[in-house]
Amino acid sequence: MNTSINVPVIAELAARGETPEYLFWVGCAGAFDERYQKVTRAFVRLLHHAGVSYAVLGTEETCTGDPARRAGNEMLFQMQALTIIETLKAYNVKKIITCCPHCFNIFKNEYSDLGGHYEVTHHSQFLKKLVDEGKLKADPAIFNDKTIVFHDPCYLGRGNGEYESPRAVIASLKAKTIEMPRNKSKALCCGAGGAQMFKEAEPGTKEVNTERTEEALATGASIVATACPFCMTMLTDGIKFRDKQEEVKNYDIAELLVMAIGL
């Protein structure tokens, strides 16, 4: 990751009369969270490497309103959603890619109630497509001595039935893979969903992210792979809480692909 990449902004393309095939929705975490910014950069490198026609909204992007709706503030959600729908309409956006399962879910399943109809793809699905097409080829030597365990994000898995795409991307790395006892439709939440990320913990004996991290650590994997900014934050915190950050790393699937390709 030594060279800089010029990320196309949709307003600048529109001014030249150009329309990208995809809008890459960066999301709040991808834009503002220092750790998840690395995932955004990794995914952008993959898009450029594969020659994908895309652009971002840049300063015109705002929150989808998902946290507001999950926390019960329906009015704020609708205000945010309707504003975004008008912006996307102005740029004739038809296809959206996003790394965040929460953004993916709300665009795919809930914006249509307010008039926003899009073809929405999670980055795990898009990366699988690019791998299948031969546009992203991992060096099998990079991770062949590593063991990877994947944590299913709730809004990607149970929420939208997508379990195979992230696993297919990981399989392309040719690493050893292992599953936690609770996986796919039976997977345990990282502890952040439903706006839990933004509130104090409720009474109990253990944090949810600690429970899930302990399951991941028990597999003996050296890499915990995720595909959601919420999950990354919670599991990274869990790894630190158990003081395992030297032995076990938490990476997004996009970061793993970038490393395997050597971008």
Steps between C-alpha positions, in 0.01 A plus 500: 500500500762751398337681211212741534178455304280775363147403605237627251228724644161468334436878481825550311413221257150645452652838417686328214187318388622164630300247700677221695347153505517476878474734795737389776323593823786553745288519816565679829757250628683486167524877495568590863625197695879488481515120498225455242647765271764236427225269376362776275846554351547127450166461321571801278834347400318183401245697295780678312698180452193333348414802282156559651301808394404666828486827691428625852274784615778659705374788715144438375485165681318496835391223739235265358296543818539135601620571857218752547235248392648219711504731802134589443528848345286438192462869414877552484539187288242618248653848482843352427369238257289741296793741468725219375237374256477846342879520472523158335215590267688812388796283395284222353653241733374147428769276654655531846793312655571532872734333750254548786226235541284755683511739203455202267192381686326834527560597136392156380198437721373824650567794267250361251219592742598864447550476124869406486547197274857383435703194411700467821811282540706434811874514442534129582265420211678741268845366589381142442377607156837657415686192626273270298560713189876472548543874557639449851757221537649427840853365540442163672834527683404806708257335742575129454648480851213690665171385649202728446165498680212709365242675717157539336355854521133484604375740233682311226428146621172460683372832368561427132596133474852567374746252647695370201646809333739602780603135545564469126727807511690351795522162321675674208788583736583128537542530877378243748146593604309407810150572633384603844241265656236770454519600134282602206131515605596399856782757531520718810472877452817702562300712745468820296186449290166669555674825606657318799829645375396842625360425845620373833486126566193356670526302827672164460813302582696534174520730198369340179817589309711326766291183465534504122871579507562210736328269250726629224816468710406145603526387136874572504476716186767767456264721296141591580341616173205738499288678240333774706633813675294435814631143525857619444479750785343254743730208422814715495400633842435144617844385382661790686292425810638146499851641430539293185569781252857381438400144409162554334410763239160622384480584129220577259479268200596792271821553695584130475453508122719810465778327694462180298514686168786727612332833433 
